[in-house]
Structures are given as C-alpha cells and as structure tokens.
Amino acid sequence: MKIKHFVVYSLIYIGLVAAVTFMVNPSSYEVGLMGIRVRLPVAIWFVLPLLFIVILSILHVGYYGLKTASARYAIKNDMEIYDTYAKEILLGVESDKKFKTSTFKTANEVTKYLSPWHENEPNLQDPDITEIINILNLINAGEVVDLKKFKLKSDNPVVLKNEQNKLRKNPSYASEILKNRSSLDNDLEKSAYKAVLENAKYFDIKKYDFEKSKFDIRLLVSRYANDESFEMTKDDLIVLLSSAEFSEAEYIDMAKELTTRLEPDTLVAIFDRLKDKKQDAGEAYLYLLYEFGMIEELREKLLYSDGEDHDKFETLIFLRDHGKNVPASYFF
C-alpha cells in the first residue's frame, strides 16, 4: 500500500471512530497534569492513541520507503557500472570499478571466472556457486565428477564434457554410450565409436551397424597390421576394404601396411578377390605381385589387361629384365 493511501484510510478510520464514539458518549472529560488541565470531548480522547499510532506508522513507512528508494538507486547505479565492468573484464582490462551494494558481488566474481583472460580463482561467498566452479575446474582438467545432484539433461555441454573424460579414462565405457544407438549424433558418440575402433575386438566392432568412414577403415587396417592380438577373418578384411571408395594410391598404401601381418600368398589372394569388387584395388594387386617376386603372374596379368594402362609395372619389368631390380616403391 502506498503511504498516501495509508494516510487517507487512517484518517477516515479515525473520523469514523470519533463519530461513533461521540454519538455514544457526547460528554467531555478533563485531564490534569502538572497543574495543566485539559478538557476535551470523550471522542477526542478516544482517538488520540489511534492518531499517535498512525503518526508513528507514517514515520516508519516513510523511513523504510526512503531506505528502499536509496537501495534501488544504488542497485540501478551498480547495474550501469556492471555493464562497463563486464566489457572491461571480457576484454582483459584490469577494471577498477567498485560496487556500492553486494547485489553484484557474485556476478562480479563469476564474470572474472568466465573471462578467457583472467586466471585468478574467484572469491565467492556463495557455497553453491563455489561448488559449481570447483566442479567445472575439475572437468576442464580432465577429471570425472558426479553430476547427478544437478539433474542436467544428457545433451548439456557440462555432461558431455564429463562423459568425454570418463571415456578417455575408461575406453570400455564406449559400449555404454553407444547402447541402443542407431546413428552417431554428437561428438561424444563419435568419440565413443572411435574408442571402440581403437580398443575393441573386431567381433564386438561388427555389432555396431554404423557406416564406417575411410578414416575408420584405415584405422582398423592399421590395427590389424600392427597388433597381433587384433584378429579378423580374411573375409572380414575383404568386406572391410570394399566398404568404402578408396583410390588406387590408398589401396596400395593399405597393401604395403598389411605386408607386415599377412603371408604373401594370403595377401595376394585377398587383393585378387578385392579387385573383382573394387576396380581401383587392381593396382595394389599388381603391386603385391611385383613386390613378392611373382613376376610370371604379373606378366600374365599385364598381358590380359585389355589395354589398361600399366606403364609403371611394364617399366619395372623392363628394368628387371635388363638387370635393374628397382623396388616398386620407386613408383608408388
């Protein structure tokens, strides 16, 4: 209620009380104090305490009204200061702005924390905000924290970052992230799938029906070539190598890499089958024939190549026939 409304309603109330009292008792009453005698109608004596209380109430309301107005003005002034302060902090300026109220104390410290240019720990009095900042610092440092109490959504960036940390510390957690997923919709799921490709057995990798990129296939081929514990069947390898469109150079690179794992006859047989599915794998097949010294087979393939351009291999054979045993890597 506004103070002017309070005054008006109070006067009306006092007037009604005085009128009713006068109608009930129109007589007067005399009071003496220290030789001074005052005679007033009973109705006046009756409303004097009410009038005194109203005056005190007006003074009380007026005082706190002025105090509130002063606080509002100070907050408004601090709002204007904060606008400038926030810009200075975000621009890396050592701001000398001072606030008259404590309203912006937390905002002041949080702004410093959010600035990319300030590394000092915020001086916060709010325990909840302090806890959140400590948690964010731990997550940014690569630690895993319990976020259940905050009831954040699964796509919250803090949750995703925390899950990335958990995945990095425990690659087997990837299976939990990818459970019931039919597609890779965010960076976390893509990271989880990469962790599966880098750490899981091929039997488990085949359970995920995600389309493999050329990068994914190269990663698996590299694992197979360099990790004896990573097993896959020859049919699996052929399916893997034929599940994306590679260039001739890329097939040759993978053939080179696989020479460290597979026997020559086995590797040649794989690329012999692969070239029937992927034409660009043909050069890699010829490369293997030359590298493994299967020259007669190579001559035969070149003879029945139906006019295809294999100048590099013909040059290699020509040089070999003339006593120059040049490695195929000279051309590839």
TIDOPA-42501 format. One line per field, with one value per residue (C-alpha): residue number from 0; residue in one letter; x, y, z. Coordinates in Angstrom, 2 decimals, decimal comma, padded with zeros to 5 digits. Example, Ala and Ser with C-alpha at 12.3 -4.5 7.8 and 13.67 -1.06 7.14 Angstrom:
BEGIN
k: (0_1) $
r: (a_s) $
X: (012,30_013,67) $
Y: (-004,50_-001,06) $
Z: (007,80_007,14) $
REM end
This chain:
BEGIN
k: (0_1_2_3_4_5_6_7_8_9_10_11_12_13_14_15_16_17_18_19_20_21_22_23_24_25_26_27_28_29_30_31_32_33_34_35_36_37_38_39_40_41_42_43_44_45_46_47_48_49_50_51_52_53_54_55_56_57_58_59_60_61_62_63_64_65_66_67_68_69_70_71_72_73_74_75_76_77_78_79_80_81_82_83_84_85_86_87_88_89_90_91_92_93_94_95_96_97_98_99_100_101_102_103_104_105_106_107_108_109_110_111_112_113_114_115_116_117_118_119_120_121_122_123_124_125_126_127_128_129_130_131_132_133_134_135_136_137_138_139_140_141_142_143_144_145_146_147_148_149_150_151_152_153_154_155_156_157_158_159_160_161_162_163_164_165_166_167_168_169_170_171_172_173_174_175_176_177_178_179_180_181_182_183_184_185_186_187_188_189_190_191_192_193_194_195_196_197_198_199_200_201_202_203_204_205_206_207_208_209_210_211_212_213_214_215_216_217_218_219_220_221_222_223_224_225_226_227_228_229_230_231_232_233_234_235_236_237_238_239_240_241_242_243_244_245_246_247_248_249_250_251_252_253_254_255_256_257_258_259_260_261_262_263_264_265_266_267_268_269_270_271_272_273_274_275_276_277_278_279_280_281_282_283_284_285_286_287_288_289_290_291_292_293_294_295_296_297_298_299_300_301_302_303_304_305_306_307_308_309_310_311_312_313_314_315_316_317_318_319_320_321_322_323_324_325_326_327_328_329_330_331) $
r: (m_k_i_k_h_f_v_v_y_s_l_i_y_i_g_l_v_a_a_v_t_f_m_v_n_p_s_s_y_e_v_g_l_m_g_i_r_v_r_l_p_v_a_i_w_f_v_l_p_l_l_f_i_v_i_l_s_i_l_h_v_g_y_y_g_l_k_t_a_s_a_r_y_a_i_k_n_d_m_e_i_y_d_t_y_a_k_e_i_l_l_g_v_e_s_d_k_k_f_k_t_s_t_f_k_t_a_n_e_v_t_k_y_l_s_p_w_h_e_n_e_p_n_l_q_d_p_d_i_t_e_i_i_n_i_l_n_l_i_n_a_g_e_v_v_d_l_k_k_f_k_l_k_s_d_n_p_v_v_l_k_n_e_q_n_k_l_r_k_n_p_s_y_a_s_e_i_l_k_n_r_s_s_l_d_n_d_l_e_k_s_a_y_k_a_v_l_e_n_a_k_y_f_d_i_k_k_y_d_f_e_k_s_k_f_d_i_r_l_l_v_s_r_y_a_n_d_e_s_f_e_m_t_k_d_d_l_i_v_l_l_s_s_a_e_f_s_e_a_e_y_i_d_m_a_k_e_l_t_t_r_l_e_p_d_t_l_v_a_i_f_d_r_l_k_d_k_k_q_d_a_g_e_a_y_l_y_l_l_y_e_f_g_m_i_e_e_l_r_e_k_l_l_y_s_d_g_e_d_h_d_k_f_e_t_l_i_f_l_r_d_h_g_k_n_v_p_a_s_y_f_f) $
X: (000,00_001,29_001,86_-000,71_-003,37_-002,40_-002,79_-006,19_-007,60_-006,23_-007,88_-011,17_-010,97_-010,14_-013,00_-015,48_-014,29_-014,60_-018,09_-019,37_-017,83_-019,37_-022,80_-022,47_-020,96_-021,10_-019,78_-016,37_-013,56_-010,96_-007,36_-004,88_-001,11_001,45_-001,14_-002,27_-005,86_-007,23_-010,90_-011,84_-014,78_-014,53_-014,47_-011,25_-009,58_-010,60_-008,95_-005,77_-003,93_-005,02_-003,69_-000,39_-000,05_-000,86_001,83_004,40_003,33_003,72_007,20_008,09_006,77_008,40_011,79_011,80_010,40_013,37_015,72_014,23_014,38_018,01_018,80_017,05_019,03_022,27_021,38_020,48_023,81_025,61_023,81_025,29_028,72_028,43_027,72_031,03_032,81_031,75_033,04_036,39_036,84_035,99_038,47_041,22_041,29_042,17_038,98_038,93_035,13_033,66_030,11_028,13_025,94_026,55_023,99_026,63_029,25_028,62_028,11_031,40_033,39_031,57_032,32_036,01_035,83_034,16_036,67_039,25_041,94_041,74_043,22_042,77_040,40_037,11_036,50_032,95_030,84_028,03_028,83_026,66_028,37_031,76_030,94_029,88_033,08_035,19_033,39_033,90_037,61_037,86_036,03_038,18_041,24_040,05_038,61_035,30_032,77_029,29_026,73_023,54_022,55_022,28_019,78_021,26_019,99_022,04_022,89_024,16_027,72_028,99_027,56_029,05_032,48_032,31_031,35_034,29_036,58_035,05_035,50_039,12_039,88_037,95_037,62_035,33_032,72_032,14_029,80_027,57_027,45_026,62_023,98_020,76_022,20_021,37_023,39_026,23_024,53_027,12_030,84_030,58_029,05_031,62_034,41_032,90_032,80_036,40_037,33_035,59_037,52_040,79_040,30_037,54_037,79_036,63_033,88_032,47_033,03_030,84_027,91_027,61_025,77_027,34_028,65_032,43_034,31_037,55_039,35_037,66_038,67_042,25_042,38_041,18_043,56_046,42_045,40_045,23_048,61_050,40_048,58_048,87_046,12_043,60_042,05_039,73_038,99_040,15_036,52_036,09_039,14_037,82_034,41_036,13_038,38_035,44_033,06_034,30_035,59_039,38_041,75_044,42_047,07_045,11_044,70_048,43_049,19_046,99_048,56_052,01_050,85_049,34_052,60_053,78_050,93_049,95_051,84_052,45_050,15_047,36_047,63_047,80_044,72_042,82_043,57_042,85_039,32_039,12_039,94_036,86_034,75_036,74_038,46_040,81_042,25_043,75_046,92_047,52_047,15_049,78_051,99_051,92_052,74_055,82_056,93_056,62_058,54_055,57_056,82_055,35_051,89_052,40_053,41_050,30_048,01_049,57_049,22_045,50_044,81_042,60_044,57_044,59_047,42_050,01_053,09_054,69_054,64_055,75_058,67_059,55_059,55_061,59_064,20_064,18_064,71_067,73_069,34_067,90_065,92_064,05_061,63_058,00_058,11_060,20_056,99_054,37) $
Y: (000,00_003,47_005,87_008,41_005,70_004,65_008,25_008,73_005,41_006,06_009,49_008,07_005,30_007,78_010,04_007,16_006,01_009,59_009,99_006,71_007,46_010,95_009,53_007,02_009,48_013,20_014,29_015,75_014,59_016,66_015,57_017,36_017,02_019,16_021,87_021,91_020,84_019,95_019,28_017,55_015,51_011,81_011,05_013,08_011,33_008,01_008,64_010,33_006,97_005,95_009,21_008,70_005,17_006,45_009,14_006,56_004,26_007,06_007,82_004,11_003,62_006,86_005,83_002,44_003,94_006,30_003,42_001,25_004,08_004,70_000,98_000,89_003,88_002,23_-001,01_000,90_002,70_-000,65_-002,07_000,68_000,09_-003,67_-003,19_-001,36_-003,71_-006,84_-005,39_-004,50_-007,93_-009,78_-007,57_-008,40_-004,94_-004,73_-002,95_-000,55_-000,40_-000,53_-001,54_000,22_-002,79_-006,53_-007,35_-007,81_-009,44_-012,94_-011,68_-009,79_-012,92_-015,17_-012,67_-012,86_-016,66_-016,65_-014,22_-016,01_-013,55_-013,92_-016,97_-015,93_-018,02_-016,18_-015,00_-016,23_-016,31_-018,38_-022,06_-023,38_-021,24_-022,11_-025,82_-025,46_-023,60_-026,23_-028,94_-027,09_-026,75_-030,49_-031,34_-028,94_-030,62_-033,97_-035,38_-037,25_-035,90_-036,89_-034,50_-036,34_-033,77_-031,05_-033,03_-031,82_-033,02_-035,60_-033,08_-030,47_-029,42_-029,98_-033,51_-034,21_-032,97_-035,11_-038,14_-037,45_-037,53_-040,79_-042,28_-041,15_-042,76_-045,93_-046,75_-049,70_-047,13_-046,55_-049,54_-047,87_-044,62_-046,42_-048,69_-048,63_-046,01_-046,29_-043,26_-041,07_-037,76_-035,84_-035,58_-037,80_-040,68_-040,23_-040,28_-043,40_-045,14_-044,16_-045,65_-048,87_-048,95_-048,35_-050,81_-053,37_-056,78_-056,91_-059,33_-056,60_-053,84_-055,70_-055,46_-051,74_-051,02_-047,62_-046,67_-046,70_-043,80_-044,20_-042,98_-045,68_-048,39_-047,18_-047,19_-050,82_-051,91_-050,27_-052,03_-055,36_-054,83_-053,80_-055,58_-059,38_-059,61_-057,89_-060,69_-060,73_-063,30_-062,86_-062,48_-059,73_-057,96_-058,14_-056,80_-054,01_-053,00_-052,97_-050,97_-047,55_-045,93_-045,79_-044,51_-046,69_-044,98_-045,65_-049,33_-049,58_-047,90_-050,42_-053,30_-052,10_-051,90_-055,39_-056,98_-056,83_-059,10_-061,46_-064,05_-063,10_-065,79_-064,84_-061,10_-061,59_-063,83_-061,18_-058,44_-060,83_-061,17_-057,50_-056,26_-058,05_-055,90_-052,68_-051,81_-049,36_-052,24_-053,72_-051,62_-052,78_-056,39_-055,88_-054,07_-057,09_-059,48_-057,42_-056,90_-060,60_-061,61_-063,20_-061,85_-064,50_-063,98_-060,24_-060,68_-062,77_-060,19_-057,41_-059,48_-059,93_-056,44_-055,50_-052,40_-050,93_-048,51_-050,17_-048,27_-048,28_-052,05_-052,55_-050,23_-052,15_-055,46_-053,95_-052,73_-056,09_-057,93_-055,72_-056,36_-053,36_-054,68_-051,50_-051,64_-050,82_-048,11_-046,09_-045,50_-045,83) $
Z: (000,00_-000,90_002,00_000,76_000,66_004,18_005,46_003,79_005,03_008,53_008,74_007,50_010,10_012,91_011,82_011,86_015,29_016,63_015,17_016,56_019,97_020,03_019,23_022,04_024,56_023,63_027,04_027,80_030,02_031,81_032,38_034,65_034,51_036,41_037,03_033,43_032,88_029,50_028,85_025,58_024,31_025,13_021,39_021,02_023,95_022,41_019,02_020,32_020,79_017,29_015,89_017,71_016,28_012,78_013,05_014,18_011,34_008,80_010,11_009,97_006,44_005,30_006,71_005,04_001,87_001,68_002,53_-000,22_-002,74_-001,84_-002,25_-005,62_-006,79_-005,64_-007,44_-010,60_-010,40_-009,89_-012,94_-015,08_-013,52_-014,14_-017,85_-018,21_-015,80_-017,73_-021,01_-019,43_-017,84_-021,06_-022,93_-020,46_-018,84_-015,13_-014,10_-011,12_-010,93_-007,41_-006,49_-003,78_-002,98_-002,52_-005,21_-007,90_-005,70_-007,06_-010,61_-010,31_-009,42_-011,92_-014,68_-013,81_-013,92_-017,34_-018,82_-021,03_-019,84_-016,07_-014,35_-010,71_-008,62_-007,94_-004,38_-003,86_-000,70_-002,24_-001,46_-004,30_-006,94_-005,43_-005,69_-009,34_-010,25_-008,48_-010,44_-013,73_-012,95_-012,32_-015,53_-017,56_-016,02_-017,38_-014,16_-013,83_-011,32_-010,14_-011,67_-010,64_-008,00_-010,66_-012,78_-016,06_-019,44_-021,31_-024,05_-021,57_-022,55_-018,99_-019,01_-022,46_-021,35_-018,22_-020,33_-022,64_-019,60_-018,43_-021,91_-022,07_-018,70_-019,47_-023,21_-022,43_-021,32_-025,04_-025,17_-022,58_-024,57_-027,82_-026,31_-028,40_-030,76_-034,45_-035,52_-034,26_-033,46_-031,43_-030,74_-027,66_-029,62_-032,39_-029,81_-028,25_-031,62_-032,27_-028,88_-029,91_-033,19_-031,35_-028,48_-029,03_-030,66_-034,27_-033,25_-030,98_-033,55_-036,06_-033,63_-034,31_-037,52_-038,13_-041,55_-041,46_-042,98_-044,91_-041,80_-039,70_-042,16_-042,36_-038,55_-038,41_-041,15_-039,27_-036,05_-037,82_-039,45_-036,26_-033,43_-033,40_-030,77_-033,06_-035,09_-038,08_-040,73_-044,31_-045,37_-042,76_-044,15_-047,72_-046,64_-044,71_-047,63_-050,03_-047,81_-048,98_-052,16_-051,96_-054,61_-056,23_-054,09_-050,89_-051,72_-052,40_-049,05_-047,22_-049,14_-048,04_-044,44_-044,48_-045,65_-042,03_-040,88_-043,68_-045,66_-049,32_-050,77_-048,38_-049,03_-052,81_-052,66_-050,69_-053,21_-056,07_-054,72_-053,80_-057,32_-058,62_-056,29_-056,45_-059,72_-058,01_-055,97_-059,16_-058,96_-055,39_-056,55_-059,27_-056,76_-054,45_-057,31_-058,12_-054,51_-053,69_-056,80_-058,56_-061,88_-064,15_-062,67_-063,11_-066,77_-067,35_-065,74_-067,79_-070,96_-070,44_-069,07_-072,05_-072,98_-069,49_-068,77_-066,55_-067,71_-064,28_-063,95_-067,55_-066,84_-063,67_-065,56_-068,38_-065,90_-064,11_-067,39_-068,04_-064,69_-062,80_-059,85_-058,90_-055,91_-056,69_-054,03_-056,50_-058,46_-055,72) $
REM end
